[in-house]
Amino acid sequence: MSRLVSWILRGLWSWARRHADIRADSRAARRFAAYGTGTSIAFPPATVFGEPWIALGAHTLVGADITLTAGMVPGQELGTGGLLIRIGDGCTIGRGSHVVAHCSIELGDDVFTGPYVYITDQNHVYTDVDVPVGRQWPADDPVRIGDGTWIGANAVVLPGVRLGRNCVVAAGSVVRPGDYPDHSVVAGIPGKIVRRYHPEAGWVPPLRSGASEGDESASAHVNGGSMAPPEV
């Protein structure tokens, strides 16, 4: 009997993984401010709320176990001040990632992330030494991630980050607040620009022949090849 129940449950779970995603024109999709054609949030999601303040572009894929939230708690009325999360067309958000917005998080078109990436526009403060950190009012700072950017697995993007177009964030990096120019490669904890593209000089430092992009960013970081820090 237990084998039969196990077989049935596995079958139902497998069916749900294939068919229970949130697709455009579904009832769940209509709760969002915008939900583009061909867009899907895989089953099962972890936590999704604040849909009226979240807009997803067309042909964007969001992995399973995603946390996608606008506001503090489900059902919170966030007024008419505009969207808190905007994700563009053709994006892929990796499994288990978190996009947690209280102010503004914007991802351009064709942004890709690995699994378990954390992006937030809010941070705890600790200025009052007599109040537990978790009870102090947090600070918000908008986040903007430019078109074509790739963010590696387990990276953290902190409030106030403004990544340019076609940037690369190495896996496991923690990106600090500031402006990162187009075609920057950011790596490390804390994240630093380890390579940039210049129209006249090309990639600085140069790419090694035959090396993968991951090898290149790791090599530049290990060898201390950080460039000028972002504006803070």
Summary of the structure (lengths in Angstrom):
residues: 232
radius of gyration: 19.7
end to end distance: 62.3
largest distance: 70.6
contacts: 727
relative contact order: 0.09
helix: 16%
strand: 31%
